[in-house]
Amino acid sequence: MSENLIKESTCAINKATQILNRGGLVSVKAETVYGLACDPSNPEAILKLYNLKNRPSSNPLIIHVNSLEMLKEIAEVNTIASSIINFFWPGPLTLILPRKKNKKVLDFAVAGLNTIAVRMPSSEIFLKLINKFGKPVAAPSANQSGYISSTKASHVIESFGEDIELVIDSGQSEYGLESTIIDLSSEKILIRRLGVIDKKLLEKKIETKIYEQNEPKKNNPNSPGQSFKHYSPNTPIKLNVKNPGEDDAFLGFGSIRLNHKPFLNLSENGDLNEAAFNLFHFLRKLDKLKKKKISIYPIPKKGIGKVINERLNRAKVNE
């Protein structure tokens, strides 16, 4: 076991807070995926995070808060934003809002934009860390930029080893996919990244039309998750495969029966939520085998299955 990997505890939160206060990096579980946390008011900490992830500085970080009061210190909150927050926070929904410029979140952390991507996680350990730290926390996913997101503490160690001062092990993330990102900074409400909370549920709750971004933004993204290549294993992947090649790793779904090895099934019962929970973990396991391809069985494009397919379409850029 790595020396920087410790189980969730009060001691772990205290240690993580000390590290953040001195400009270090810690990894903590969100309900979505594991995050790589830093102090967004510390330029050295932000630089350390971008360098470690090999993340372009034009890609802004999501800022995490623990209260409406903390949010209002860094963002403009209008009526529609308040309504959405009442329904969905804490939870896996990120809002892009007009930004209040101050030293709590530096320009460097948000790519110099006039907007800010913010959310309040429902993960208890993450909220406890923000409470103890007493300030907003920047936290992109804890993986190399473009690679498969981390849903377990062991994934974070695989990605970064001892380069992170502390990784808090809180078990596997509940959802296994990143937050939905909606843009409230323009006239139309726009989904910038599909995620756990779907468009239909959002529209039902706020009784307002929501639009989807047709394709990722090539330049000047105003939130994470908008690059064409993302969530990608090193092994090329092929989608909608029912008969994998002899030298392929195979990722299945539902009650399929194939005498093929290696083979993992996202959900034998055809449960899309279970498939989402397993997706990144299973992709990482198959990627380690260094096969010719990872062939993936068709996954229904409904509910969270739509998000799974979106992630896989980004991942197959390596194909």
C-alpha positions in Angstrom: 0.0 0.0 0.0 1.3 3.4 -0.9 2.3 5.7 2.0 0.2 8.5 0.6 -2.9 6.4 0.5 -5.0 6.4 3.7 -8.5 5.4 4.6 -11.2 8.0 5.1 -11.2 9.4 8.7 -11.2 12.6 10.7 -7.4 12.4 10.7 -7.4 12.1 6.9 -9.5 15.3 6.6 -7.2 17.2 9.0 -4.1 16.1 7.1 -5.7 17.0 3.7 -6.6 20.4 5.0 -3.1 21.1 6.1 -1.8 20.0 2.7 -4.3 22.3 0.8 -3.3 25.2 3.1 0.4 24.9 2.1 -0.4 24.6 -1.6 -0.3 20.9 -2.0 -2.6 18.5 -3.9 -4.9 15.8 -2.4 -7.3 13.4 -4.0 -10.8 12.9 -2.5 -13.9 11.0 -3.6 -16.8 12.8 -5.1 -20.1 10.9 -5.7 -19.2 11.1 -9.4 -15.5 10.2 -9.7 -12.4 10.9 -7.6 -11.2 14.5 -7.7 -7.7 16.1 -7.6 -8.1 19.0 -5.2 -6.2 22.2 -4.8 -6.6 25.7 -3.4 -7.9 27.9 -6.3 -6.6 31.0 -4.5 -3.0 29.8 -4.6 -1.2 30.2 -8.0 1.5 27.7 -7.2 -1.1 25.0 -6.2 -3.0 25.6 -9.5 0.2 25.3 -11.5 1.2 22.1 -9.7 -2.3 20.6 -10.6 -2.2 21.6 -14.2 1.4 20.3 -14.6 0.6 17.0 -12.9 -2.4 16.3 -15.0 -0.7 17.6 -18.1 -3.9 19.6 -18.6 -4.0 22.6 -20.9 -4.3 25.9 -19.0 -7.1 26.9 -21.3 -9.3 24.2 -19.7 -10.9 25.8 -16.6 -11.3 23.9 -13.3 -14.6 23.1 -11.6 -14.8 24.9 -8.3 -16.6 23.1 -5.4 -18.5 24.9 -2.6 -20.3 23.7 0.5 -23.0 26.4 0.8 -25.0 29.0 -1.0 -23.1 31.7 0.9 -19.8 30.4 -0.3 -21.2 30.2 -3.9 -22.3 33.9 -3.8 -18.8 35.0 -2.9 -17.5 33.8 -6.3 -20.5 33.8 -8.6 -23.6 35.7 -9.6 -26.7 33.7 -8.7 -30.0 34.7 -10.4 -33.5 33.3 -9.9 -33.1 30.3 -12.3 -29.8 29.3 -10.8 -31.4 29.5 -7.3 -34.3 27.3 -8.5 -31.9 24.7 -10.0 -29.8 24.7 -6.8 -32.8 24.1 -4.6 -33.7 21.0 -6.7 -30.3 19.5 -7.4 -27.7 20.6 -4.9 -25.8 19.0 -3.3 -25.4 16.6 -6.2 -23.8 15.8 -9.6 -24.8 19.0 -11.4 -22.3 21.7 -12.3 -23.5 25.3 -13.1 -21.7 27.8 -15.3 -22.4 31.2 -13.9 -21.2 34.8 -14.3 -18.1 35.1 -12.2 -17.3 37.5 -9.3 -13.6 38.3 -9.6 -11.7 38.2 -6.3 -8.8 36.4 -4.7 -10.8 33.4 -3.6 -10.6 32.0 -7.1 -7.8 33.3 -9.3 -8.0 33.9 -13.0 -5.5 31.1 -13.5 -8.0 28.5 -12.0 -10.7 29.4 -14.5 -8.6 30.1 -17.7 -9.2 33.9 -17.3 -12.9 33.6 -18.1 -15.7 35.8 -16.9 -17.7 32.7 -16.0 -17.1 30.0 -13.4 -18.1 26.4 -13.3 -19.3 25.5 -9.8 -21.0 22.7 -7.9 -21.8 21.4 -4.5 -20.9 17.7 -4.2 -23.1 15.3 -2.2 -20.0 13.2 -1.2 -19.7 13.5 2.6 -15.9 13.3 2.6 -15.7 16.0 0.0 -18.1 18.3 1.9 -16.2 17.7 5.2 -13.0 18.7 3.5 -14.5 21.9 2.2 -16.0 22.6 5.6 -12.6 22.1 7.3 -10.7 24.1 4.6 -13.2 26.9 4.9 -12.8 28.1 1.2 -13.8 26.9 -2.3 -11.8 23.9 -3.6 -10.8 23.4 -7.2 -11.0 19.7 -8.2 -10.9 18.2 -11.7 -10.9 14.4 -12.1 -7.9 12.7 -10.6 -6.3 11.3 -13.8 -3.9 12.3 -16.5 -5.7 14.7 -18.9 -7.5 12.7 -21.6 -7.2 9.3 -19.8 -10.0 7.3 -18.2 -11.4 9.0 -15.0 -10.7 7.5 -11.6 -13.5 5.9 -9.7 -11.4 4.3 -7.0 -8.4 5.5 -4.9 -6.3 2.8 -6.5 -6.9 4.3 -9.9 -5.5 7.6 -8.6 -2.4 5.9 -7.3 -2.0 4.1 -10.7 -2.1 7.5 -12.4 0.1 9.6 -10.1 1.9 7.3 -7.6 3.6 9.4 -5.0 3.3 12.7 -6.9 0.1 13.5 -4.9 0.8 14.1 -1.2 -2.4 12.4 -0.1 -5.1 10.1 -1.5 -8.1 9.5 0.7 -9.6 6.1 0.1 -13.4 6.2 0.5 -14.3 3.3 -1.7 -15.7 3.4 -5.2 -17.6 6.5 -6.4 -21.4 6.0 -6.3 -22.2 7.1 -9.9 -19.0 6.4 -11.8 -19.6 9.2 -14.3 -18.9 12.9 -14.1 -21.5 15.6 -13.3 -23.8 17.2 -15.8 -22.7 20.7 -16.7 -25.2 23.3 -17.7 -24.4 26.8 -18.9 -26.5 29.6 -17.3 -24.3 32.4 -18.5 -26.2 33.1 -21.7 -29.7 33.5 -22.9 -30.4 29.8 -23.6 -29.7 27.2 -20.9 -27.2 24.8 -22.6 -25.9 21.4 -21.5 -22.2 21.6 -22.0 -21.5 18.1 -20.8 -23.9 15.2 -20.4 -23.8 13.6 -17.0 -25.7 11.8 -14.2 -28.7 14.2 -14.3 -30.4 14.2 -17.6 -32.1 16.9 -19.7 -35.6 15.5 -19.2 -35.3 15.7 -15.4 -33.9 19.2 -15.5 -36.6 20.5 -17.7 -39.3 18.8 -15.6 -38.1 20.4 -12.4 -37.4 23.9 -13.7 -40.1 24.0 -16.4 -37.7 25.6 -18.8 -36.4 24.5 -22.2 -32.8 23.2 -22.1 -30.6 22.8 -25.2 -27.8 20.4 -25.8 -24.4 21.4 -27.2 -24.1 19.5 -30.5 -20.4 18.9 -30.4 -17.5 19.7 -28.1 -16.0 23.2 -28.3 -12.7 23.3 -30.1 -11.4 26.5 -28.6 -11.8 28.4 -25.3 -14.1 25.9 -23.5 -15.9 27.5 -20.5 -16.0 24.2 -18.6 -14.2 20.9 -18.5 -15.2 17.8 -20.6 -15.5 19.6 -23.9 -12.4 18.2 -25.7 -12.9 15.7 -28.5 -10.5 13.2 -27.0 -11.4 12.3 -23.5 -11.8 9.3 -21.1 -9.6 7.3 -23.5 -7.7 4.1 -22.7 -4.3 3.6 -24.3 -5.8 0.6 -26.1 -8.0 1.5 -29.1 -11.6 0.8 -28.6 -14.4 -0.3 -31.1 -18.0 0.3 -30.3 -21.2 -1.8 -31.0 -19.3 -5.1 -31.4 -21.2 -8.4 -31.0 -18.4 -10.7 -32.2 -15.0 -9.6 -30.9 -11.7 -10.5 -32.6 -9.5 -13.2 -31.2 -7.0 -10.8 -29.8 -9.6 -8.3 -28.5 -10.6 -7.6 -24.9 -14.3 -7.6 -24.7 -16.6 -5.4 -22.7 -20.2 -6.7 -22.7 -23.6 -5.6 -21.5 -26.7 -7.6 -20.6 -27.4 -11.3 -20.8 -24.9 -12.1 -23.6 -23.1 -15.5 -23.5 -19.8 -15.7 -25.3 -16.9 -18.0 -24.8 -14.4 -15.2 -25.1 -11.5 -14.2 -22.9 -10.7 -11.6 -21.6 -14.3 -10.6 -21.0 -16.0 -8.3 -18.5 -19.7 -7.5 -18.3 -20.9 -4.0 -17.3 -24.2 -5.4 -16.1 -25.4 -8.9 -16.7 -28.9 -7.7 -15.7 -28.9 -4.9 -18.2 -28.9 -2.2 -15.5 -27.6 1.0 -17.0 -26.8 2.5 -13.6 -24.7 -0.5 -12.8 -23.0 -0.2 -16.2 -22.2 3.4 -15.5 -20.8 2.5 -12.0 -18.5 -0.1 -13.6 -17.6 1.6 -16.9 -14.3 3.4 -16.0 -13.1 0.7 -13.6 -13.6 -2.0 -16.2 -12.0 0.0 -19.0 -8.9 0.5 -16.8 -8.8 -3.3 -16.1 -9.0 -4.2 -19.8 -6.5 -1.5 -20.8 -3.9 -3.1 -18.6 -4.0 -6.3 -20.7 -2.6 -4.4 -23.7 -4.7 -6.3 -26.2 -5.2 -5.3 -29.9 -8.5 -3.6 -29.2 -11.2 -3.2 -26.5 -14.4 -4.2 -28.3 -17.6 -3.0 -26.6 -21.1 -4.5 -27.0 -23.9 -2.2 -27.9 -25.3 -0.2 -25.0 -28.8 1.2 -25.2 -28.9 5.0 -25.8 -31.5 5.8 -23.2 -31.3 7.4 -19.8 -27.7 7.2 -18.4 -26.9 4.9 -21.3 -26.9 8.0 -23.5 -24.1 9.4 -21.2 -22.2 6.1 -21.4 -22.3 6.2 -25.2 -21.2 9.8 -25.2 -18.1 9.0 -23.0 -17.3 6.0 -25.2 -17.5 8.0 -28.4 -15.0 10.5 -27.0 -12.8 7.6 -25.9 -12.7 6.0 -29.3 -10.7 8.8 -30.8 -7.7 6.5 -30.4 -9.2 4.0 -32.8 
